[in-house]
Amino acid sequence: MDILQPPGWPRPRGYANGIAARGRHVFVSGMIGWNAAGRFESDDFAAQARQALENVVAVLREGGASPRHIARMTWYVVDKHEYLAAGKALGAAYREVIGDHYPAMTAVQVAALIEERARVEIEVTAVVPDED
């Protein structure tokens, strides 16, 4: 996986401007912050984000991938202020679940998510190199 950083651009913090990768693609649907039984354990944004990330990792594992194979990640949040306020806890959860791998990312505020209690939904595209 190659990180794409145009010359002279400031280096982004917590994500990459772009990723180039070759291999088998693993697409993970939007994961929300409920557990494997489909139940929410918390309404806290950071807690739901952690669970959503854990759900992403579980699906990646099923596809023979790991967090280091994530090329793109999209976050859908229902409240950008809640997302920004959770920054420190969110960063800690991200590093604990995903590690120090920062793919191309987008975060978008949406009017609502399909599951009423969901505060965040995360979808991922991973690329497992052919030589892995």
DRENPA-3360 file (N, C-alpha, C; in nm, 2 decimals, always signed):
BEGIN
1 = MDILQPPG = +0.08/-0.12/+0.00/+0.00/+0.00/+0.00/+0.09/+0.12/+0.00 ~ +0.06/+0.21/-0.09/+0.14/+0.34/-0.10/+0.05/+0.46/-0.05 ~ +0.11/+0.54/+0.03/+0.04/+0.66/+0.08/+0.06/+0.77/-0.03 ~ -0.04/+0.83/-0.07/-0.03/+0.94/-0.17/-0.03/+1.07/-0.11 ~ +0.08/+1.14/-0.12/+0.10/+1.27/-0.05/+0.16/+1.37/-0.15 ~ +0.07/+1.45/-0.22/+0.13/+1.55/-0.32/+0.23/+1.64/-0.26 ~ +0.34/+1.67/-0.33/+0.45/+1.75/-0.29/+0.39/+1.89/-0.24 ~ +0.44/+1.94/-0.13/+0.41/+2.07/-0.08/+0.28/+2.07/+0.00;
9 = WPRPRGYA = +0.20/+1.96/+0.00/+0.07/+1.96/+0.08/+0.11/+1.94/+0.22 ~ +0.04/+2.00/+0.31/+0.06/+1.96/+0.45/+0.02/+1.82/+0.48 ~ +0.10/+1.75/+0.56/+0.06/+1.61/+0.59/-0.06/+1.61/+0.68 ~ -0.16/+1.53/+0.64/-0.29/+1.52/+0.72/-0.26/+1.45/+0.85 ~ -0.34/+1.48/+0.95/-0.33/+1.41/+1.08/-0.44/+1.31/+1.10 ~ -0.41/+1.19/+1.12/-0.51/+1.09/+1.14/-0.58/+1.02/+1.02 ~ -0.53/+1.06/+0.90/-0.58/+1.00/+0.78/-0.47/+1.02/+0.67 ~ -0.49/+0.96/+0.55/-0.41/+0.98/+0.44/-0.49/+1.05/+0.33;
17 = NGIAARGR = -0.42/+1.14/+0.25/-0.49/+1.20/+0.14/-0.54/+1.10/+0.04 ~ -0.46/+0.99/+0.02/-0.49/+0.89/-0.07/-0.41/+0.77/-0.05 ~ -0.45/+0.65/-0.10/-0.38/+0.52/-0.09/-0.39/+0.46/-0.23 ~ -0.28/+0.40/-0.27/-0.27/+0.32/-0.39/-0.24/+0.18/-0.34 ~ -0.32/+0.08/-0.39/-0.30/-0.06/-0.34/-0.34/-0.16/-0.45 ~ -0.28/-0.27/-0.45/-0.30/-0.38/-0.54/-0.33/-0.51/-0.47 ~ -0.43/-0.58/-0.51/-0.46/-0.71/-0.44/-0.61/-0.74/-0.44 ~ -0.64/-0.83/-0.35/-0.78/-0.88/-0.33/-0.86/-0.77/-0.25;
25 = HVFVSGMI = -0.97/-0.73/-0.30/-1.05/-0.63/-0.23/-1.15/-0.69/-0.13 ~ -1.16/-0.63/-0.01/-1.26/-0.67/+0.09/-1.34/-0.55/+0.12 ~ -1.47/-0.56/+0.10/-1.56/-0.45/+0.12/-1.65/-0.48/+0.25 ~ -1.64/-0.39/+0.34/-1.72/-0.40/+0.46/-1.83/-0.30/+0.46 ~ -1.95/-0.35/+0.48/-2.07/-0.27/+0.48/-2.06/-0.18/+0.60 ~ -2.15/-0.08/+0.61/-2.15/+0.01/+0.72/-2.18/-0.06/+0.85 ~ -2.08/-0.05/+0.94/-2.10/-0.11/+1.08/-2.13/-0.01/+1.18 ~ -2.23/-0.04/+1.26/-2.27/+0.05/+1.37/-2.23/+0.00/+1.50;
33 = GWNAAGRF = -2.26/+0.07/+1.61/-2.21/+0.04/+1.74/-2.29/-0.06/+1.82 ~ -2.34/-0.16/+1.76/-2.41/-0.26/+1.84/-2.32/-0.39/+1.84 ~ -2.35/-0.47/+1.94/-2.26/-0.59/+1.96/-2.30/-0.70/+1.86 ~ -2.24/-0.82/+1.87/-2.27/-0.93/+1.78/-2.41/-0.98/+1.78 ~ -2.48/-0.95/+1.89/-2.62/-0.99/+1.91/-2.71/-0.89/+1.86 ~ -2.66/-0.78/+1.80/-2.74/-0.67/+1.75/-2.81/-0.58/+1.85 ~ -2.74/-0.57/+1.97/-2.78/-0.48/+2.08/-2.69/-0.37/+2.11 ~ -2.74/-0.25/+2.13/-2.65/-0.14/+2.17/-2.62/-0.16/+2.32;
41 = ESDDFAAQ = -2.50/-0.14/+2.36/-2.46/-0.14/+2.50/-2.44/+0.00/+2.56 ~ -2.44/+0.10/+2.47/-2.42/+0.24/+2.51/-2.48/+0.33/+2.40 ~ -2.51/+0.45/+2.45/-2.55/+0.56/+2.36/-2.44/+0.66/+2.35 ~ -2.33/+0.64/+2.41/-2.21/+0.73/+2.41/-2.14/+0.71/+2.27 ~ -2.11/+0.83/+2.21/-2.05/+0.83/+2.07/-1.93/+0.75/+2.07 ~ -1.83/+0.77/+2.15/-1.70/+0.70/+2.15/-1.72/+0.55/+2.17 ~ -1.81/+0.52/+2.26/-1.83/+0.37/+2.29/-1.89/+0.31/+2.16 ~ -1.98/+0.37/+2.10/-2.04/+0.32/+1.98/-1.94/+0.31/+1.86;
49 = ARQALENV = -1.85/+0.41/+1.85/-1.75/+0.41/+1.75/-1.65/+0.30/+1.77 ~ -1.61/+0.27/+1.90/-1.53/+0.16/+1.93/-1.59/+0.03/+1.89 ~ -1.72/+0.01/+1.92/-1.78/-0.11/+1.89/-1.80/-0.13/+1.74 ~ -1.83/-0.02/+1.67/-1.83/-0.02/+1.52/-1.70/-0.06/+1.46 ~ -1.59/-0.01/+1.51/-1.46/-0.04/+1.47/-1.43/-0.19/+1.49 ~ -1.47/-0.24/+1.61/-1.45/-0.38/+1.64/-1.53/-0.47/+1.55 ~ -1.65/-0.42/+1.51/-1.73/-0.50/+1.41/-1.66/-0.50/+1.28 ~ -1.60/-0.39/+1.24/-1.53/-0.38/+1.11/-1.42/-0.48/+1.11;
57 = VAVLREGG = -1.34/-0.49/+1.22/-1.23/-0.58/+1.23/-1.27/-0.73/+1.22 ~ -1.39/-0.75/+1.28/-1.44/-0.89/+1.28/-1.48/-0.93/+1.14 ~ -1.54/-0.84/+1.06/-1.57/-0.87/+0.92/-1.44/-0.88/+0.84 ~ -1.35/-0.79/+0.86/-1.22/-0.80/+0.79/-1.16/-0.94/+0.81 ~ -1.16/-0.98/+0.93/-1.10/-1.11/+0.97/-1.16/-1.23/+0.89 ~ -1.29/-1.22/+0.87/-1.37/-1.32/+0.79/-1.32/-1.32/+0.65 ~ -1.27/-1.20/+0.60/-1.23/-1.19/+0.46/-1.08/-1.21/+0.45 ~ -1.01/-1.26/+0.55/-0.87/-1.28/+0.55/-0.79/-1.15/+0.55;
65 = ASPRHIAR = -0.85/-1.04/+0.61/-0.78/-0.91/+0.61/-0.77/-0.87/+0.76 ~ -0.69/-0.76/+0.78/-0.67/-0.70/+0.91/-0.68/-0.55/+0.89 ~ -0.68/-0.48/+1.01/-0.68/-0.33/+1.00/-0.57/-0.27/+0.91 ~ -0.46/-0.34/+0.90/-0.35/-0.28/+0.82/-0.38/-0.28/+0.67 ~ -0.48/-0.36/+0.63/-0.52/-0.37/+0.49/-0.63/-0.26/+0.45 ~ -0.67/-0.19/+0.55/-0.78/-0.09/+0.52/-0.72/+0.02/+0.43 ~ -0.78/+0.04/+0.31/-0.74/+0.15/+0.22/-0.83/+0.27/+0.23 ~ -0.95/+0.25/+0.26/-1.05/+0.36/+0.27/-1.15/+0.34/+0.38;
73 = MTWYVVDK = -1.18/+0.44/+0.45/-1.28/+0.43/+0.56/-1.37/+0.55/+0.55 ~ -1.50/+0.53/+0.56/-1.60/+0.64/+0.56/-1.68/+0.63/+0.69 ~ -1.69/+0.75/+0.76/-1.76/+0.76/+0.88/-1.89/+0.84/+0.85 ~ -2.00/+0.79/+0.89/-2.13/+0.87/+0.89/-2.17/+0.90/+1.03 ~ -2.18/+1.02/+1.06/-2.22/+1.06/+1.20/-2.35/+1.14/+1.20 ~ -2.42/+1.13/+1.30/-2.55/+1.20/+1.31/-2.53/+1.34/+1.37 ~ -2.42/+1.37/+1.43/-2.39/+1.50/+1.49/-2.24/+1.53/+1.49 ~ -2.20/+1.62/+1.40/-2.06/+1.65/+1.39/-2.00/+1.71/+1.52;
81 = HEYLAAGK = -2.08/+1.78/+1.60/-2.03/+1.83/+1.72/-2.00/+1.72/+1.82 ~ -2.09/+1.62/+1.83/-2.07/+1.51/+1.91/-1.94/+1.43/+1.87 ~ -1.92/+1.42/+1.74/-1.80/+1.36/+1.68/-1.67/+1.43/+1.73 ~ -1.67/+1.57/+1.71/-1.56/+1.65/+1.74/-1.53/+1.65/+1.89 ~ -1.64/+1.65/+1.97/-1.62/+1.65/+2.12/-1.56/+1.52/+2.17 ~ -1.58/+1.42/+2.10/-1.53/+1.28/+2.14/-1.39/+1.26/+2.10 ~ -1.32/+1.36/+2.04/-1.19/+1.34/+1.98/-1.09/+1.26/+2.05 ~ -1.07/+1.29/+2.18/-0.96/+1.22/+2.26/-1.00/+1.08/+2.28;
89 = ALGAAYRE = -1.12/+1.05/+2.32/-1.17/+0.91/+2.34/-1.18/+0.84/+2.21 ~ -1.22/+0.91/+2.11/-1.23/+0.84/+1.98/-1.09/+0.81/+1.92 ~ -0.99/+0.89/+1.94/-0.85/+0.86/+1.90/-0.80/+0.75/+1.97 ~ -0.82/+0.74/+2.10/-0.77/+0.63/+2.18/-0.84/+0.50/+2.14 ~ -0.97/+0.50/+2.11/-1.04/+0.38/+2.07/-0.99/+0.33/+1.93 ~ -0.97/+0.43/+1.84/-0.92/+0.40/+1.71/-0.78/+0.33/+1.72 ~ -0.69/+0.39/+1.79/-0.56/+0.33/+1.80/-0.56/+0.19/+1.87 ~ -0.65/+0.17/+1.97/-0.65/+0.04/+2.03/-0.71/-0.07/+1.94;
97 = VIGDHYPA = -0.81/-0.03/+1.86/-0.87/-0.13/+1.77/-0.80/-0.14/+1.63 ~ -0.77/-0.03/+1.57/-0.72/-0.03/+1.44/-0.56/-0.02/+1.44 ~ -0.51/+0.05/+1.54/-0.36/+0.06/+1.55/-0.32/+0.19/+1.49 ~ -0.20/+0.20/+1.44/-0.14/+0.33/+1.39/-0.15/+0.33/+1.24 ~ -0.25/+0.27/+1.18/-0.27/+0.27/+1.04/-0.38/+0.37/+1.00 ~ -0.34/+0.47/+0.92/-0.44/+0.57/+0.89/-0.47/+0.58/+0.74 ~ -0.58/+0.52/+0.69/-0.61/+0.51/+0.55/-0.67/+0.64/+0.50 ~ -0.71/+0.65/+0.38/-0.79/+0.76/+0.32/-0.92/+0.75/+0.40;
105 = MTAVQVAA = -0.96/+0.87/+0.45/-1.09/+0.87/+0.53/-1.18/+0.99/+0.49 ~ -1.30/+0.97/+0.51/-1.40/+1.07/+0.49/-1.50/+1.06/+0.61 ~ -1.54/+1.18/+0.66/-1.64/+1.18/+0.77/-1.75/+1.28/+0.72 ~ -1.87/+1.23/+0.73/-1.99/+1.30/+0.68/-2.10/+1.31/+0.79 ~ -2.16/+1.42/+0.81/-2.27/+1.43/+0.90/-2.40/+1.40/+0.81 ~ -2.48/+1.31/+0.86/-2.60/+1.27/+0.79/-2.72/+1.31/+0.88 ~ -2.84/+1.32/+0.82/-2.96/+1.35/+0.90/-3.00/+1.25/+0.99 ~ -2.98/+1.12/+0.96/-3.01/+1.01/+1.05/-2.95/+0.88/+0.99;
113 = LIEERARV = -2.94/+0.78/+1.08/-2.90/+0.65/+1.03/-3.02/+0.56/+1.05 ~ -3.02/+0.45/+0.98/-3.14/+0.36/+0.98/-3.18/+0.31/+1.12 ~ -3.07/+0.27/+1.19/-3.10/+0.22/+1.33/-3.11/+0.34/+1.42 ~ -3.22/+0.36/+1.48/-3.25/+0.48/+1.56/-3.15/+0.52/+1.66 ~ -3.09/+0.42/+1.74/-3.00/+0.45/+1.84/-2.85/+0.47/+1.79 ~ -2.83/+0.44/+1.67/-2.69/+0.45/+1.61/-2.65/+0.59/+1.60 ~ -2.53/+0.62/+1.65/-2.47/+0.75/+1.65/-2.37/+0.77/+1.54 ~ -2.31/+0.65/+1.49/-2.21/+0.65/+1.39/-2.22/+0.52/+1.31;
121 = EIEVTAVV = -2.18/+0.53/+1.18/-2.18/+0.41/+1.10/-2.05/+0.42/+1.02 ~ -1.97/+0.31/+1.01/-1.84/+0.31/+0.95/-1.83/+0.20/+0.84 ~ -1.79/+0.24/+0.72/-1.77/+0.14/+0.61/-1.63/+0.15/+0.57 ~ -1.58/+0.03/+0.52/-1.44/+0.02/+0.49/-1.42/-0.06/+0.36 ~ -1.31/-0.02/+0.29/-1.26/-0.10/+0.18/-1.12/-0.13/+0.21 ~ -1.09/-0.26/+0.21/-0.95/-0.31/+0.24/-0.90/-0.38/+0.12 ~ -0.76/-0.38/+0.11/-0.70/-0.45/+0.00/-0.59/-0.54/+0.06 ~ -0.60/-0.67/+0.03/-0.50/-0.76/+0.08/-0.41/-0.79/-0.03;
129 = PDED = -0.28/-0.75/-0.02/-0.18/-0.77/-0.13/-0.17/-0.92/-0.17 ~ -0.15/-0.94/-0.30/-0.14/-1.07/-0.35/-0.03/-1.16/-0.28 ~ +0.07/-1.09/-0.23/+0.18/-1.16/-0.17/+0.16/-1.19/-0.02 ~ +0.05/-1.14/+0.03/+0.02/-1.16/+0.18/-0.02/-1.31/+0.20;
% end
